[in-house]
Structure formats: structure tokens, C-alpha cells
Amino acid sequence: HPDINKSAGAEKKFKEINEAYEVLGDPQKKANYDRFGSAAFDGGASSFEGGTNPFDFFNSFSTRQDDDDEDGFFTSFRTTGGGPRPSSSREEVNKIYKTINISFLQSIKGCNYEIQYKSNQVCKECRGNKAFKGDKSYISSCLGCKGYGYEVIRSKGLFGIMEQRITCRYCGGSGEKIAKVCTTCKKQGYVTEIKSMNISIRSGIKNGEVLMFDDKESYHEQKIHVTVVVESSKVFRREGDNLYTKIFVNPLVLFLGGDVNVPTPFGLKSFKLPPGTNTKDLLKLKGMG
């Protein structure tokens, strides 16, 4: 505050701070700043005295102007900022798609099934840091993006200032520079291996259902999508949760009634046929599908 700080420029700096808070409290002005950055208040675009940008004291440290095309029709600026770039080694999620075939009876009873798939496992030689023998002394922050992994390109044209965030051209987005890379994984941090997983197929699964499993031990977290194809049956027909089958019965048994054997997923079951049963009658065996 200028009443407390008597140094030169204190009053001007206090005024800029107040105007900055005024912009933050105005949705329209804040939207312009979010869209165009500090350039929204440069020169004639500013509503502050003398075209002063109230945010200059906040962001002047993070913007530098390219030497080339300084006075050209389009002037580009590159900025690096916004906070340290988080590690990307576990951010990506790989999706693996597998199809398995099971028998009709396996779909009714349930079963276990072993699948194999490609998995990116952490390189044992460098322990995932991509440097030779895992030696961290070979790793330093990228000079191009200062470790953030991205650059911000700002272009000034006829319609104002536009900003675009791009992957760092020097480190490819890793934020790191590795002087000597691992010879085993070739700077990948992982090696691809064939991995097996024993999955459980629940009883009653339907044809075409997709099961999902996680492989969180891989370098990149992997989600495995398994499509289950159920083979058709010559004995049973499925509709929803019900099973249908046909049996051939002696006409005399139909007329007088009697015991008949009915095929089920769990073997033959004896069923007492009531007298006077007609052909194509639908009879139910509870708990047998």
C-alpha cells in the first residue's frame, strides 16, 4: 500500500493490483483474459490507463518473444509455465481386445479360461527411467520446455492473439533430456512381453457379452476387453434365462402318464409326465434352466 510503502512506483503497482482484481471479478473481462491471455489488455484493447496490462506483473516472467519475425505481420511468442509436468508413464491406458470361444455348457455352468496378451512391463535394466543402467545422472530437465513437456505458441494476427499448446519439439513431451539412453528398452521405459491371465467366466453368461479386466502391473495401465462367443448346442435352445429342449415320448406314455428322462445341463433328470399330455405341450423343470 502506498501509505505504507513510500518507494517509487508503489502507488502505480497498487493501482495495477486493484485493476487486476477488477478484471477477475468481471466475467466478460475474465473470459477475454482466459481466451487471449495478457494480450487482451495490450495497447488499445485495454480499458486501463495508458493501455497498461494489470497482469504484467504476474506473467512477465514466463513469456519470451522469439527473435525471428520480431516485426513481421505475425509475431509468435513461446511460453512455458503452468506448473511441473506430471509423469506420464502411468497416465495412459492401453485397451486390449480379445475374443474367446466357450461351449454352450460352459456358458451355463461357468468356467475358468486362460488368456494371453501383450503387456508392456517395466524395463528391468533401467527400472523404467529410460537412462543407461538406470543411472539418474544421465537425466536432466529439457531446456526447450524447462521440464513442462509443452510449449505455448501465441500468434498475433488480424483478429487478435491466439494461443496454442503444443508438445515440446525438443523432448517430445517427456520434459526430460537423457544424455545416454537404456540399450535394452531403447528409451521406452518398458519391454513388451507375453503375459497370461486366468479369468473367471460366470455361470449364465450370454453370447457376445464383454468382460473387462485390469492389468495394473504393466508400465501403462491396461484394460483387457474379452468378448465371449458361446457355441450353439444341438440339444438346447436358450431364450433369456430359460433353456428349451425337445423329448420324444411313447404315445402310450402320453395317454397314461409315466416317468420320462429329460436332458439338462447337469445330466438326465427323471420327470413324471401327467396323463393326457399332448404333443408340443410345454412342461417346466424348475432349477434346471
C-alpha positions as CSV (number, residue, x, y, z in Angstrom):
1,H,0.0,0.0,0.0
2,P,1.4,3.5,-0.9
3,D,0.6,4.8,2.6
4,I,3.0,2.2,4.0
5,N,5.4,1.6,1.2
6,K,6.9,5.0,0.2
7,S,9.2,3.7,-2.5
8,A,8.9,5.0,-6.1
9,G,6.3,3.2,-8.1
10,A,4.4,1.7,-5.1
11,E,1.2,3.7,-5.9
12,K,1.3,2.6,-9.5
13,K,1.8,-1.1,-8.6
14,F,-1.0,-0.9,-6.0
15,K,-3.3,0.5,-8.7
16,E,-2.4,-2.3,-11.1
17,I,-3.2,-4.9,-8.4
18,N,-6.6,-3.3,-7.8
19,E,-7.3,-3.3,-11.6
20,A,-6.3,-6.9,-11.8
21,Y,-8.8,-7.9,-9.2
22,E,-11.4,-5.8,-11.0
23,V,-10.8,-7.9,-14.1
24,L,-11.1,-11.2,-12.1
25,G,-14.5,-10.0,-10.8
26,D,-15.8,-9.1,-14.3
27,P,-16.9,-12.3,-16.2
28,Q,-16.5,-10.7,-19.6
29,K,-13.1,-9.3,-18.9
30,K,-12.0,-12.6,-17.3
31,A,-13.3,-14.5,-20.3
32,N,-11.2,-12.3,-22.6
33,Y,-8.1,-12.9,-20.4
34,D,-8.7,-16.7,-20.4
35,R,-9.1,-16.7,-24.2
36,F,-6.4,-14.3,-25.3
37,G,-4.1,-14.1,-22.3
38,S,-2.4,-10.9,-21.2
39,A,-2.5,-9.6,-24.8
40,A,-6.2,-9.0,-24.4
41,F,-5.3,-5.8,-22.4
42,D,-2.3,-4.7,-24.5
43,G,-2.5,-1.3,-26.2
44,G,-5.9,-0.2,-27.4
45,A,-7.6,-3.4,-26.2
46,S,-7.1,-2.3,-22.6
47,S,-9.6,-0.4,-20.6
48,F,-6.9,0.7,-18.1
49,E,-5.0,4.0,-18.2
50,G,-2.3,4.2,-20.8
51,G,-3.0,0.7,-22.1
52,T,-1.4,-0.8,-19.0
53,N,-1.8,-4.5,-18.7
54,P,-2.7,-5.2,-15.0
55,F,-1.5,-8.8,-15.3
56,D,2.1,-7.9,-16.5
57,F,3.5,-8.2,-13.0
58,F,2.0,-11.7,-12.8
59,N,3.2,-13.2,-16.1
60,S,6.1,-11.2,-17.3
61,F,8.5,-13.9,-16.0
62,S,7.0,-16.7,-18.2
63,T,6.8,-15.2,-21.7
64,R,9.6,-14.6,-24.1
65,Q,9.5,-13.3,-27.6
66,D,11.1,-15.1,-30.5
67,D,14.0,-13.3,-32.1
68,D,12.8,-14.2,-35.6
69,D,9.9,-12.4,-37.2
70,E,10.1,-9.7,-34.5
71,D,8.5,-7.0,-36.7
72,G,6.6,-9.3,-39.1
73,F,2.9,-9.4,-39.8
74,F,2.5,-12.3,-37.4
75,T,4.6,-12.3,-34.3
76,S,4.9,-15.6,-32.3
77,F,5.6,-15.9,-28.7
78,R,6.6,-19.1,-26.8
79,T,5.8,-19.6,-23.2
80,T,6.5,-22.3,-20.7
81,G,4.6,-22.4,-17.5
82,G,1.6,-23.6,-15.5
83,G,3.3,-25.9,-13.1
84,P,5.6,-29.0,-13.2
85,R,4.5,-31.6,-15.7
86,P,3.3,-34.8,-14.0
87,S,4.8,-38.1,-15.0
88,S,3.0,-39.7,-18.0
89,S,4.3,-43.2,-17.5
90,R,1.1,-44.3,-15.7
91,E,-1.4,-41.8,-17.2
92,E,-2.1,-43.7,-20.5
93,V,-4.5,-46.6,-20.5
94,N,-4.0,-49.2,-23.2
95,K,-7.0,-51.2,-24.3
96,I,-6.6,-54.8,-25.4
97,Y,-9.4,-56.6,-27.2
98,K,-9.6,-60.4,-27.1
99,T,-12.3,-62.9,-28.3
100,I,-12.7,-66.3,-26.7
101,N,-14.9,-69.3,-27.6
102,I,-16.6,-71.4,-25.0
103,S,-19.1,-74.3,-25.3
104,F,-22.8,-74.0,-24.6
105,L,-22.5,-76.0,-21.4
106,Q,-19.5,-73.9,-20.2
107,S,-21.7,-70.8,-20.6
108,I,-24.4,-72.4,-18.4
109,K,-22.2,-73.8,-15.7
110,G,-19.4,-71.2,-15.7
111,C,-15.7,-71.9,-16.2
112,N,-12.2,-70.6,-16.0
113,Y,-10.3,-69.6,-19.1
114,E,-6.7,-68.6,-19.6
115,I,-6.0,-65.7,-22.0
116,Q,-2.7,-64.5,-23.3
117,Y,-1.9,-60.9,-24.3
118,K,0.9,-58.5,-24.9
119,S,1.9,-56.5,-21.8
120,N,4.3,-53.6,-21.5
121,Q,6.4,-54.5,-18.4
122,V,8.8,-52.0,-16.7
123,C,12.3,-52.5,-18.1
124,K,14.4,-54.3,-15.5
125,E,17.6,-52.8,-16.9
126,C,16.7,-49.1,-16.3
127,R,13.8,-49.7,-13.9
128,G,11.6,-47.5,-16.1
129,N,13.6,-44.3,-16.1
130,K,14.9,-44.9,-19.7
131,A,18.5,-44.0,-18.8
132,F,21.5,-46.2,-19.3
133,K,21.7,-48.8,-16.5
134,G,19.0,-46.7,-14.7
135,D,21.7,-44.0,-13.8
136,K,19.7,-40.8,-13.0
137,S,22.8,-38.7,-13.5
138,Y,22.1,-39.0,-17.3
139,I,18.7,-37.4,-16.8
140,S,18.1,-33.6,-16.8
141,S,15.2,-31.2,-17.5
142,C,14.6,-30.3,-21.1
143,L,16.0,-26.9,-21.9
144,G,13.3,-26.3,-24.5
145,C,10.3,-26.5,-22.2
146,K,12.1,-26.3,-18.8
147,G,10.6,-29.7,-17.8
148,Y,7.0,-29.0,-18.5
149,G,6.7,-31.1,-21.7
150,Y,4.9,-28.5,-23.7
151,E,5.2,-25.1,-25.3
152,V,2.6,-22.4,-25.8
153,I,2.6,-20.7,-29.2
154,R,1.0,-17.3,-29.3
155,S,0.2,-15.7,-32.7
156,K,-0.8,-12.1,-33.2
157,G,-2.9,-11.6,-36.3
158,L,-5.8,-9.6,-37.7
159,F,-8.3,-11.0,-35.2
160,G,-6.2,-10.7,-32.0
161,I,-4.0,-13.1,-30.1
162,M,-4.4,-16.8,-30.3
163,E,-2.7,-19.3,-28.0
164,Q,-2.0,-23.0,-28.8
165,R,-0.3,-25.5,-26.5
166,I,1.9,-28.0,-28.4
167,T,4.1,-30.9,-27.3
168,C,7.6,-29.8,-26.8
169,R,9.6,-30.1,-30.0
170,Y,12.8,-30.9,-28.2
171,C,11.8,-33.7,-25.7
172,G,8.6,-35.0,-27.3
173,G,6.6,-34.1,-24.2
174,S,8.6,-36.1,-21.6
175,G,10.1,-32.9,-20.1
176,E,13.4,-34.7,-19.9
177,K,16.7,-34.9,-21.7
178,I,18.5,-38.2,-21.4
179,A,22.2,-38.0,-22.3
180,K,22.7,-41.8,-22.5
181,V,19.6,-44.0,-23.0
182,C,19.0,-47.6,-22.0
183,T,20.1,-50.1,-24.5
184,T,17.5,-52.6,-23.6
185,C,14.3,-50.7,-23.9
186,K,15.6,-48.0,-26.3
187,K,14.3,-45.1,-24.3
188,Q,10.8,-46.6,-23.9
189,G,11.0,-47.4,-20.2
190,Y,9.3,-50.8,-20.9
191,V,9.7,-54.0,-22.8
192,T,6.8,-55.9,-24.4
193,E,6.2,-59.4,-23.0
194,I,3.5,-62.1,-23.5
195,K,1.5,-62.4,-20.3
196,S,-1.1,-64.9,-19.2
197,M,-4.2,-64.3,-17.1
198,N,-6.7,-66.8,-15.7
199,I,-10.2,-65.3,-15.9
200,S,-13.4,-66.5,-14.4
201,I,-16.5,-66.9,-16.7
202,R,-19.6,-66.7,-14.6
203,S,-22.5,-69.1,-15.0
204,G,-25.2,-68.0,-17.3
205,I,-23.1,-65.7,-19.4
206,K,-24.7,-64.8,-22.7
207,N,-23.3,-64.9,-26.2
208,G,-21.5,-61.7,-27.2
209,E,-21.0,-60.3,-23.6
210,V,-17.9,-58.4,-23.0
211,L,-15.9,-58.8,-19.8
212,M,-13.3,-56.3,-18.6
213,F,-10.2,-56.9,-16.6
214,D,-7.4,-54.5,-15.4
215,D,-3.7,-55.2,-15.7
216,K,-2.3,-52.5,-13.3
217,E,1.1,-54.2,-13.2
218,S,2.0,-53.1,-16.7
219,Y,4.0,-49.9,-17.5
220,H,0.9,-48.4,-18.9
221,E,-2.3,-49.4,-17.2
222,Q,-4.1,-51.8,-19.4
223,K,-7.8,-52.7,-19.7
224,I,-8.5,-56.0,-21.3
225,H,-11.8,-56.3,-23.1
226,V,-12.8,-60.0,-23.6
227,T,-15.7,-60.8,-25.9
228,V,-17.3,-64.2,-25.1
229,V,-18.6,-66.2,-28.0
230,V,-20.9,-69.1,-27.0
231,E,-21.1,-72.1,-29.3
232,S,-24.6,-73.3,-30.2
233,S,-26.0,-76.5,-28.9
234,K,-27.7,-79.3,-30.7
235,V,-29.7,-80.2,-27.6
236,F,-30.7,-76.9,-26.0
237,R,-32.0,-73.6,-27.2
238,R,-31.7,-70.5,-25.0
239,E,-34.1,-67.6,-24.7
240,G,-33.2,-65.1,-22.0
241,D,-32.6,-67.1,-18.8
242,N,-34.6,-70.2,-19.9
243,L,-33.5,-73.3,-21.7
244,Y,-35.6,-75.3,-24.1
245,T,-35.2,-78.9,-25.3
246,K,-37.3,-81.5,-27.1
247,I,-38.0,-85.1,-26.0
248,F,-39.7,-87.9,-27.9
249,V,-42.3,-89.9,-25.8
250,N,-44.2,-93.1,-26.5
251,P,-47.8,-92.2,-27.3
252,L,-49.0,-94.7,-24.6
253,V,-47.0,-92.8,-22.0
254,L,-48.6,-89.5,-23.2
255,F,-52.0,-91.1,-22.7
256,L,-51.4,-92.9,-19.4
257,G,-48.7,-90.8,-18.0
258,G,-45.4,-92.0,-16.6
259,D,-41.7,-91.2,-16.0
260,V,-39.5,-89.9,-18.8
261,N,-35.8,-88.8,-18.9
262,V,-35.2,-85.2,-19.7
263,P,-31.7,-83.9,-20.8
264,T,-30.4,-81.0,-18.7
265,P,-27.0,-79.2,-18.5
266,F,-26.5,-81.3,-15.4
267,G,-27.3,-84.7,-16.9
268,L,-30.6,-86.7,-17.4
269,K,-33.3,-85.9,-15.0
270,S,-36.4,-88.1,-14.4
271,F,-39.7,-86.2,-14.8
272,K,-43.2,-87.6,-14.2
273,L,-45.4,-86.9,-17.2
274,P,-49.1,-86.3,-16.2
275,P,-51.8,-88.5,-18.0
276,G,-53.3,-86.9,-21.1
277,T,-50.3,-84.9,-22.1
278,N,-50.5,-83.6,-25.6
279,T,-47.7,-83.3,-28.1
280,K,-46.0,-79.9,-28.2
281,D,-47.1,-79.3,-24.6
282,L,-44.6,-77.1,-22.7
283,L,-43.6,-78.6,-19.3
284,K,-41.2,-77.0,-16.8
285,L,-38.4,-78.4,-14.7
286,K,-37.5,-75.8,-12.1
287,G,-33.9,-75.1,-11.4
288,M,-32.7,-76.8,-14.5
289,G,-32.6,-73.8,-16.8
